[in-house]
């Protein structure tokens, strides 16, 4: 059992060291000139598809856009989880069927909750 925690610990150390190393390396490269840092007014302007921005660049968006996107991602990822189940359906037998029925029921409850809250309506 402890060896499994050892693997998790190794992955945790790697997950912290690699990004830290990359950020440190990038910071060190700024001193050598490999990564130049010459800020200017033009570089700090908002760039939108090659066109000049009209008005302020900090526009508040309705939260419903983010909520709708979050719902899409959740249901999309949950659908991807069904693929391995479908591949091994014969090996899982009745247990796999009951497990997936519970999984789909939980998804259905979440979908009905979002429907009841009118999260998927555009106003």
N, C-alpha and C positions, 0 to 999 in steps of 0.2 A: 504494500500500500504506500509506503514512504517513497518508493522509487517513482511512483506516478506524480507525487508532489515535486520530486526532483526535476522531472521533465517540465512541469509547469513553471518551476523556478527558473530553469534554464531559458525557457521561452520568454519569461518576464524580463530576465536580464538582457536578453537579445533585443527585446522590444524597446527597452529603454536605451541601450547602448548605441544601436544603429542610428536612430534619429539624433541623439546627442552628438555622435561622431560627425554626422552630416552637417549639423548646424555649426559645430565648432570648426570643421574644415572650411565651410563657407565663410565664416567670420575671419579665419586666418588668411584665406585667399584675398580678402579685401585689402589686407596690408601689402600683399605682393603685387597687386595690380591685375591679377587674373580676373577678379570680380570688381570692376570699377564701381565707384559710388560717387556719382556726380549729380546730385539732385538739382532739378531746375523747375521753373514754373510750368513749362510745357509737359514735363514728365509727371507732374502731380495732378494734372487735369484729368477729368473723367473722359475715357475713350469709349465710344459706343459705335461699333460697326463702321468706323471710318467717317462718321458724320459728327459734326459739332453738336454738342448738347444744347437743347433749348430750355431755358429756365434753370432752376436749381437741380443739382444732381442728387440731392437727398430727398427723395420722394417717399412718403409713407405709403406702404401697400396695405391693403385689407388683409387681416389675419386669415380670412377664409382661403386665400390662395395657398398659404403655407399649410393650413389644416387639410385641405384637399390633397395637396402633394404628399403630406405625411400619411394620409389614409391610403393613397395609391401605393406608396412604398411598402407600407405594412402588408397590404393584401397581396402585393406582387411577390414579396419575399416569402410569405406564407405559401403561396402557390408553388414557388420553387421547392419548398420543403416536401411537397407531395410527390415530386418526381422519383426520389429514391424509394419511397414507399411503393410506388407503382411498379418499379423495376423488380422489387423483391416481394411482390404480393403473394405469390404461391408459397414462398418459404415462411411468410409470416402467418398464414392461415387465418383462423378466426380472431386470434389476438390482434393481428395487424388491422383487420377490418374494424373491430370495436375501437381500437386506438384511433384510427383515422376518423371514425364516426364522431368520437368525442372532440377531436381536433377541429373537424368541420363545424360541429355544433358551436364550439367556442368562437370560431370565425363568424358564424351566422349571427350569434348574439352581438358581436362587435359591429357587424354590418347593420343590424337592425337598430342598434343604439345610435349609430351615426345617421341612419335614415330618420329616426325619430327626432334627433336634434337638428335635422335639416342641414346637415353639414355638406351635403352634396348638391345643394341648390345655389345657383348663381343669381344674385340680385343686382 
